[in-house]
Amino acid sequence: TLINTNSYVERLKDKLYKEEIIVEVKSIEDYKTYKVITLSSLNEEELPIFKAGNKISLTIEVDNKYYSKAYTIVSSPNRCFNGIYKIVVRNSEDVIDKYLYSSVSIGERIIISSPFGEFYYNKFRDMNQVIAIVSKDGIFPVMAFINAIIDTQEDFKLTVFYTEKRFEDILFYEELIKINNRYNNINIKFLLSLEDRD
Protein backbone atom coordinates (compact mmCIF):
# COMPACT_ATOMS: atom_id res chain seq x y z
CA THR A 1 0.00 0.00 0.00
CA LEU A 2 1.34 3.40 -0.95
CA ILE A 3 1.21 6.13 1.69
CA ASN A 4 0.78 9.76 0.78
CA THR A 5 3.75 11.02 2.80
CA ASN A 6 2.80 14.68 2.47
CA SER A 7 -0.65 14.02 3.94
CA TYR A 8 0.79 11.82 6.70
CA VAL A 9 3.42 14.39 7.69
CA GLU A 10 0.84 17.20 7.74
CA ARG A 11 -1.50 15.20 9.99
CA LEU A 12 1.38 14.26 12.28
CA LYS A 13 2.55 17.88 12.43
CA ASP A 14 -0.96 19.03 13.36
CA LYS A 15 -1.15 16.41 16.11
CA LEU A 16 2.27 17.26 17.55
CA TYR A 17 2.52 21.01 17.05
CA LYS A 18 -0.96 22.48 16.90
CA GLU A 19 -0.54 25.93 18.43
CA GLU A 20 -3.97 26.58 19.93
CA ILE A 21 -6.38 23.91 21.10
CA ILE A 22 -9.85 24.32 22.54
CA VAL A 23 -10.71 21.93 25.36
CA GLU A 24 -13.50 21.77 27.89
CA VAL A 25 -13.52 21.10 31.61
CA LYS A 26 -14.68 17.51 31.98
CA SER A 27 -14.39 17.07 35.75
CA ILE A 28 -13.13 18.79 38.89
CA GLU A 29 -11.85 16.74 41.84
CA ASP A 30 -11.98 18.83 45.00
CA TYR A 31 -9.38 18.18 47.69
CA LYS A 32 -8.55 20.10 50.84
CA THR A 33 -5.99 22.52 49.43
CA TYR A 34 -6.03 21.81 45.69
CA LYS A 35 -8.17 20.69 42.78
CA VAL A 36 -7.45 18.24 39.97
CA ILE A 37 -9.04 19.49 36.76
CA THR A 38 -9.59 17.16 33.80
CA LEU A 39 -9.50 18.88 30.43
CA SER A 40 -11.08 17.03 27.54
CA SER A 41 -10.82 17.54 23.79
CA LEU A 42 -13.96 18.36 21.87
CA ASN A 43 -15.58 15.36 20.18
CA GLU A 44 -13.23 13.00 22.10
CA GLU A 45 -10.45 13.44 19.51
CA GLU A 46 -6.82 12.82 20.43
CA LEU A 47 -4.79 15.62 21.98
CA PRO A 48 -1.14 16.30 21.04
CA ILE A 49 1.36 13.75 22.33
CA PHE A 50 3.55 14.73 25.28
CA LYS A 51 6.25 13.42 27.60
CA ALA A 52 5.66 13.04 31.34
CA GLY A 53 6.91 16.29 32.87
CA ASN A 54 5.69 18.53 30.01
CA LYS A 55 3.42 21.54 30.55
CA ILE A 56 0.57 23.24 28.74
CA SER A 57 -0.28 26.93 28.81
CA LEU A 58 -3.88 27.86 29.60
CA THR A 59 -5.44 31.13 28.44
CA ILE A 60 -8.36 32.42 30.50
CA GLU A 61 -10.56 35.49 30.12
CA VAL A 62 -11.25 37.24 33.43
CA ASP A 63 -12.98 40.64 33.58
CA ASN A 64 -12.48 41.18 29.83
CA LYS A 65 -8.73 40.58 30.10
CA TYR A 66 -6.78 37.54 28.90
CA TYR A 67 -4.30 35.80 31.17
CA SER A 68 -1.99 32.85 30.42
CA LYS A 69 -0.20 30.47 32.74
CA ALA A 70 1.62 27.14 32.36
CA TYR A 71 0.54 24.02 34.26
CA THR A 72 2.20 20.61 34.40
CA ILE A 73 0.19 17.76 32.89
CA VAL A 74 -0.09 15.22 35.73
CA SER A 75 -1.93 12.50 33.80
CA SER A 76 -0.14 9.70 31.98
CA PRO A 77 0.83 10.43 28.34
CA ASN A 78 -1.46 7.50 27.43
CA ARG A 79 -4.49 9.63 28.26
CA CYS A 80 -3.86 12.05 25.38
CA PHE A 81 -5.08 9.34 22.99
CA ASN A 82 -8.44 9.55 24.79
CA GLY A 83 -8.36 13.36 24.55
CA ILE A 84 -7.49 13.90 28.23
CA TYR A 85 -5.04 16.16 30.06
CA LYS A 86 -5.14 16.58 33.85
CA ILE A 87 -3.72 19.55 35.75
CA VAL A 88 -3.55 20.51 39.42
CA VAL A 89 -4.50 23.93 40.74
CA ARG A 90 -3.85 25.39 44.18
CA ASN A 91 -5.80 28.31 45.59
CA SER A 92 -3.55 31.37 45.39
CA GLU A 93 -3.62 35.08 44.62
CA ASP A 94 -2.66 34.41 41.00
CA VAL A 95 -5.56 35.44 38.73
CA ILE A 96 -5.72 32.17 36.80
CA ASP A 97 -5.19 29.96 39.88
CA LYS A 98 -7.97 31.79 41.70
CA TYR A 99 -10.35 31.51 38.73
CA LEU A 100 -9.67 27.82 38.12
CA TYR A 101 -9.91 27.01 41.83
CA SER A 102 -13.05 29.00 42.61
CA SER A 103 -15.03 29.81 39.47
CA VAL A 104 -14.40 27.45 36.55
CA SER A 105 -17.32 25.15 35.75
CA ILE A 106 -17.75 21.77 34.09
CA GLY A 107 -18.34 22.15 30.37
CA GLU A 108 -16.52 25.47 30.20
CA ARG A 109 -14.21 25.84 27.21
CA ILE A 110 -10.58 26.89 27.60
CA ILE A 111 -7.79 27.62 25.12
CA ILE A 112 -4.58 25.66 25.72
CA SER A 113 -1.23 25.39 23.95
CA SER A 114 0.48 22.26 22.73
CA PRO A 115 2.63 20.54 25.40
CA PHE A 116 6.15 21.92 25.89
CA GLY A 117 9.12 21.78 28.24
CA GLU A 118 12.53 20.18 28.71
CA PHE A 119 11.89 18.44 32.05
CA TYR A 120 11.29 14.78 31.17
CA TYR A 121 12.96 11.37 31.35
CA ASN A 122 15.16 10.31 28.45
CA LYS A 123 16.38 6.70 28.54
CA PHE A 124 19.35 7.57 26.29
CA ARG A 125 20.48 10.37 28.58
CA ASP A 126 19.33 9.43 32.09
CA MET A 127 20.14 6.57 34.46
CA ASN A 128 17.59 3.81 35.06
CA GLN A 129 17.32 4.76 38.74
CA VAL A 130 15.97 8.27 39.30
CA ILE A 131 15.83 10.13 42.61
CA ALA A 132 13.37 13.01 42.91
CA ILE A 133 13.63 15.42 45.85
CA VAL A 134 10.53 17.62 45.82
CA SER A 135 8.30 19.88 47.87
CA LYS A 136 5.18 21.89 47.18
CA ASP A 137 4.34 22.08 43.45
CA GLY A 138 7.42 20.01 42.62
CA ILE A 139 5.26 16.94 43.17
CA PHE A 140 3.25 17.71 39.99
CA PRO A 141 5.78 16.56 37.36
CA VAL A 142 6.68 13.63 39.64
CA MET A 143 3.00 12.57 39.58
CA ALA A 144 3.27 12.61 35.78
CA PHE A 145 6.35 10.33 35.98
CA ILE A 146 4.54 8.00 38.39
CA ASN A 147 1.48 7.76 36.15
CA ALA A 148 3.67 7.14 33.11
CA ILE A 149 5.50 4.32 34.91
CA ILE A 150 2.21 2.75 36.02
CA ASP A 151 0.92 2.90 32.43
CA THR A 152 4.25 1.40 31.20
CA GLN A 153 4.92 4.51 29.13
CA GLU A 154 8.21 4.91 31.01
CA ASP A 155 10.54 2.22 32.35
CA PHE A 156 12.75 3.38 35.20
CA LYS A 157 12.95 3.04 38.97
CA LEU A 158 11.78 6.13 40.81
CA THR A 159 12.56 7.06 44.41
CA VAL A 160 10.75 10.15 45.68
CA PHE A 161 11.69 12.16 48.77
CA TYR A 162 8.65 14.36 49.24
CA THR A 163 9.12 16.98 51.92
CA GLU A 164 6.56 19.38 53.38
CA LYS A 165 6.29 21.39 56.58
CA ARG A 166 3.27 19.53 57.98
CA PHE A 167 1.31 16.39 57.17
CA GLU A 168 -1.70 18.41 56.00
CA ASP A 169 0.46 20.05 53.31
CA ILE A 170 1.13 16.74 51.50
CA LEU A 171 -0.72 16.48 48.20
CA PHE A 172 -1.99 13.13 46.83
CA TYR A 173 -1.12 11.44 50.14
CA GLU A 174 -3.66 8.57 50.01
CA GLU A 175 -2.95 7.92 46.32
CA LEU A 176 0.81 7.96 46.85
CA ILE A 177 0.61 5.51 49.77
CA LYS A 178 -1.36 3.03 47.62
CA ILE A 179 1.12 3.41 44.75
CA ASN A 180 4.09 2.96 47.09
CA ASN A 181 2.62 -0.27 48.46
CA ARG A 182 1.69 -1.68 45.05
CA TYR A 183 4.58 -0.93 42.67
CA ASN A 184 8.09 -2.23 43.31
CA ASN A 185 9.73 0.28 40.96
CA ILE A 186 8.22 3.30 42.77
CA ASN A 187 9.44 4.13 46.29
CA ILE A 188 8.02 7.19 48.08
CA LYS A 189 9.37 8.67 51.33
CA PHE A 190 7.60 11.50 53.16
CA LEU A 191 9.56 13.99 55.26
CA LEU A 192 8.08 16.69 57.51
CA SER A 193 10.18 19.64 58.68
CA LEU A 194 7.85 21.08 61.35
CA GLU A 195 5.99 18.04 62.62
CA ASP A 196 6.81 14.60 64.07
CA ARG A 197 4.83 11.63 62.74
CA ASP A 198 5.45 7.97 62.02
N, C-alpha and C positions, 0 to 999 in steps of 0.2 A: 504494500500500500504506500502510495506517495503521500508525503506530508507537505502541505503548503507552509514552508518555514517562515515566510513573512508573517502570515496570519498567526502562527503559533507564537512567534517571538512577540508580536504586538499584544496578544492576549496575556502572555506571561509577564510582559512589562507592566500592563495595566494592573495585574494582580499584585505584583511586587512593589510598584512605585506610584500607585495612584495617589495624587497629592491630597485631595480632599475627599472625605468619605462621610456620608450621612448615616448615622446609626440611631437607634432608639433605646431608651432605658427599658430593659426587659424585667429586671428585678432589683430590689434593694434589700440587702440583709443588714438589719440594725443591731449593732453590738453596743457595748457600754460607752466606748470612747471613739468608735469609728464605724464606718459603713462600707460594705462591699457592694459595689454597683456593677451589675452585669449589663454590658452594652451589646446590642444585637444588630446585625445587618438587616436591612430591609429585604423582605422576600426570602429570608433565610439563605442568602447567597454567601459564598465564602468571603472571608476578609483576608487582607494581605498577610502573607506568611511572616513570622517573626521568630527571633531567638529568645529563649528565656533570659530575662534581664533587660530586654528592650522596653522602650517607652512609646507612648502616643501623646500627642498634644491635643487637648480639648479646647474648642472655642465656644464661649458662652456669651449670650447677650443678657446684660443686667442693666436696667435703667437706661435703655437705649445706647449703651456702650458695649463694645466687644472686648472680651478678655480672653487670653490664652494661657494655658498652663500645661506642663508635661506631667504625666502620671505613668508609673510603672505598670505594665500588664502583669498581673499576678496569676492568671490562668495558664494552663499548659498550652504550648504552641499547637497541640492537637485540636484545641477548641476552635481555632480560626477556621477550620474546614467546615464547622457547623455555624459559622458566622458569629462567634462569641469572643469578646474580650472582657476580662474582669479587671477592675481597678479598686483601690482602697482610698477612702477619703477620711481624713480626720477633721474635726470641727476646729477651725482656726479663724483668725481675723482676715485671712486672705479672701478676696472677693469670690473667687471660684470655689475654694474649699467650702466657704460658708453657704454658697448657693447650692452646691451639690449635697452638702450635709443636711441642710434644713428645708430646701424649697423644691428641688427637682422631683418630678413625678414620673411614675411608670407610663410608658408610651411617649414621653417627651423626646423630641428629636434633637440630636447634637451633632455638630461638625467635628470630626477628628482628622488627624493626619495619618499618614502611613507610619508604621513602626520605625523607630530609629534608635541609635545608641551603640556605644562600643563596649558596654559592660555585659559580656556573655561568656559562656564556656566554649573553648575551642580545643578539641581533642588533639590537634596537631601542635598546639602551642602550650597547653596547660597540662599539669600532672593529673594522674587519675585519682589522686586523693586531694580534695579541696577543703581548706579550713576557712570558714566565714566567721568573722568577729563583728557582730552588729549590735546596734541599739536603735531605738525609735524607728523612723521610717526605713532604716537600713534592712529591716526584715522583709520589705516588699519584694525586692528582686530575689531574695533568698527563697521566698515562697514560690516564685516563678521557677527557680531551679528545682525545688522539691517537687512541684507538680509535674515538671518535665521528666524528672527521674521516675516518678511513680507511673507516668504514662509511657515509659521506656523511650522517650524522645531524646534523653541524655543518658549517658552511661559513665558515671563516676561516683566515687564515694564522697559523701558530704558530711563534714562535722561542723556543727553550728554552735558557737558560743554567743548566746543571746542575752545581753545584759540590759537591765532596766533598774530604775531606782527602787520601785516597789512592785510587789506581785500584781497589783491592779493595773499597772502600766503595760503588762505583757499582752501583746496582740496575738490572736490565734492560739491561745494557750491550750484549750481542750483539743483542738485539731492537731496541734504539734505533738502533744503527748501521745495521741493515738498513732500518729505517723512514726514517732520514735519507737514505739513498742512493736510496730508491725513490720518495718522495713530495716533489714540488716545493713543496707548501704547508706542509711541516713541516721546520724547520731546527733541529738540535740541536747545541749546543756544550758540551763537557765542560771543566771547569776544576778543577784540583787545587791545593790550598793548601799541602800539605806534601810534594809529590813532583813531579819534572820528568819529563814524558813527551811524546812527539810528540802 
